[in-house]
Amino acid sequence: MRIHVITGASEGIGAELARQLAREGRAGCALVLAARNADKLADVAAQCDALGAAALPVPTDVSREADCRALIDRAVSQFGGIDVLVNNAGISAHARFDEVAAEDLRWYQDLMTVNLWGSLWCTHAALPHLKASRGRLVAVSSLAGLVGVPGRTAYSATKFAMTGFFEALRTELMESGVSVTIAYPGVVATEIRRHGWNARGRAAGKSGLDEANAMSVEECARLIREGMDDRAREVVMTARGKLGRYLKLLAPGVVDRMAVAALAKDTK
């Protein structure tokens, strides 16, 4: 039985990834699902159970180190080990830096705690078990962790940090048998940007990005799952994202204009 721990599993990409793994693995799949919303988490676990997997919901706030370590302890005590850790929990944010008041800047730090430190704490606790199983680490970053986007200074900072951490960790783990896959979704049809924070550090209630061609959550989860199974180094999910990554080296001004074009035409 392969044991998966997935953070941010109560909705969006994490919930869909759990369902796909349950459907694919059925009786050979154990899922330890983590998120803050206990009710939504229980619903996703019930869906995975109905698909034939063994699903354990563990209410978790990844901004708390104790919660992260307790999550891993619970997974090991319940199933005896960990084969896969998917660091998916995160918060979005959209605000121009010059529109953030000095007294509100603290939420930049809070965002970093969730998006970077939550992954770091979970990974540190899980690493001995992943080494024992020669398992897989997955980090769900963002195209905003490869290319800076206007209005995304805080979010890009957290995702660039996440990318750097897991790239460096990959080199440290080369002889361990543990693979590190970094996924870079673009705009995906979830509620993350509407739940994300505005210049005051409060729920924005809207997206600042152009979502006309948003990728379906099912497609995004499938690409992550396939990359994880293949032990791929990275999963860059869109042709535009792949192009932008290489143009950044050759024609950075073009990439800047692409980033501006990603903004919603009307953010009212």
Secondary structure as GFF3:
##gff-version 3
##sequence-region A 1 268
A	DSSP	beta_strand	2	7	.	.	.	ID=ss1
A	DSSP	alpha_helix	12	25	.	.	.	ID=ss2
A	DSSP	three_ten_helix	26	28	.	.	.	ID=ss3
A	DSSP	beta_strand	29	35	.	.	.	ID=ss4
A	DSSP	alpha_helix	38	50	.	.	.	ID=ss5
A	DSSP	beta_strand	54	59	.	.	.	ID=ss6
A	DSSP	alpha_helix	65	79	.	.	.	ID=ss7
A	DSSP	beta_strand	84	87	.	.	.	ID=ss8
A	DSSP	three_ten_helix	97	99	.	.	.	ID=ss9
A	DSSP	three_ten_helix	102	104	.	.	.	ID=ss10
A	DSSP	alpha_helix	106	112	.	.	.	ID=ss11
A	DSSP	pi_helix	113	117	.	.	.	ID=ss12
A	DSSP	alpha_helix	118	133	.	.	.	ID=ss13
A	DSSP	beta_strand	136	140	.	.	.	ID=ss14
A	DSSP	three_ten_helix	143	145	.	.	.	ID=ss15
A	DSSP	alpha_helix	153	172	.	.	.	ID=ss16
A	DSSP	beta_strand	179	184	.	.	.	ID=ss17
A	DSSP	alpha_helix	192	195	.	.	.	ID=ss18
A	DSSP	alpha_helix	217	229	.	.	.	ID=ss19
A	DSSP	beta_strand	234	236	.	.	.	ID=ss20
A	DSSP	alpha_helix	239	250	.	.	.	ID=ss21
A	DSSP	alpha_helix	252	261	.	.	.	ID=ss22
###
